[in-house]
Amino acid sequence: MKKISLFLSLGMMVSGILIGITIGYYLTPEYQTTMFTKNAMNLGQADRTFDLRYINAMIAHHRGAMLLADQLNKNTTRPEMKALSEEILKNEPIAIAELYKWKKDWYNDTRTIQDPVVANLGNADDSFDLRFLNAIIAHHEAGILMTKETHTKSSRTEILNNANTVEQFLSNGIETLKGLRKTWYNI
């Protein structure tokens, strides 16, 4: 029964994403461009609030990593994965605090960003770590798309430096995560 609900949840999530993409494609010309270029997450046009949109999206991105890491921490038995979850839960709040500071200093915006919806990876079992690895790899790939978009739409040094640092970290992380997935699951 648990496998059915997991597959049903994943199926509904994929369907929702596809419907959203279809609607976005037809309603937003900028979205159509990104569908063809495949190199942007579509944070919108390069305008005076682009950096704020990036900050908000990156805060949500970091919170998403924390929410996935929290599930990992509760359900993994591998020491390497426990250490990874603890590292994420320790370091992401530091990155989030810096982004909130910029948001307040640059835009006088003190609103809290709502947590993103992340996949429920289910209970601890033999494939829990695989589900986490797949989810966090996809999460990293989405983050890279976001950082790449800043290269052409932002001129603020702090944002560009942040995007470069995040992109490098995520790229290196993907390789490490894929290595673990290959070692443990031969995928």
C-alpha positions, 0 to 999 in steps of 0.5 A: 500500500505504501508503494502505491501511495508513493507512486500515486504522489509522484505521479500527481506531482509530475502531472502538476508540473507538466500542467504548470509548464503547459500553462506557463508556456502558453501564457508567458512569452519569457517562459517559452524562451526558457523552454527552448534554451533550457538554461534558465529557471525563469525568475523573470526579466532583468529589472530592478527587482530581479535580485530580490526575486533571486534572493527569495528563490534562493532562500526557498531553495536552501529551505528545500534542502533543509526539509529534505535533509530533515527527512534524511536525518530521521530515516537513514542508517548510513553514517555518511548520509547522517553526516550529510544531513547534519552538514546541510542542517548546519550550513543552510541557515547561515546562507539563508541568514545572509540572503535575508540580510541582503533582502532587508538592507537592499529592499527594506523587505522583512517578509519571511519566505514560505517553505517550498513543498518538497517530496515526501520521501517515505519511511526508512527502508532499503531504498530510502537513501536512493529516494533522497539521492534522486531528490537532492540531485534534482534539487541541485540541478534546479538550483544550478538553473537558477544561478545560471540565470543570474549571469545574464540578468543581474549586475550586483556583485554580491548576487553574481558572487553568490550565484557562482559559489552556489553553482560550483558547490551544487555542481560538485555536490551532484558528482558526489551524490551520483557517485554514492548512488552508483556505489550503493545502487549501481545507478 
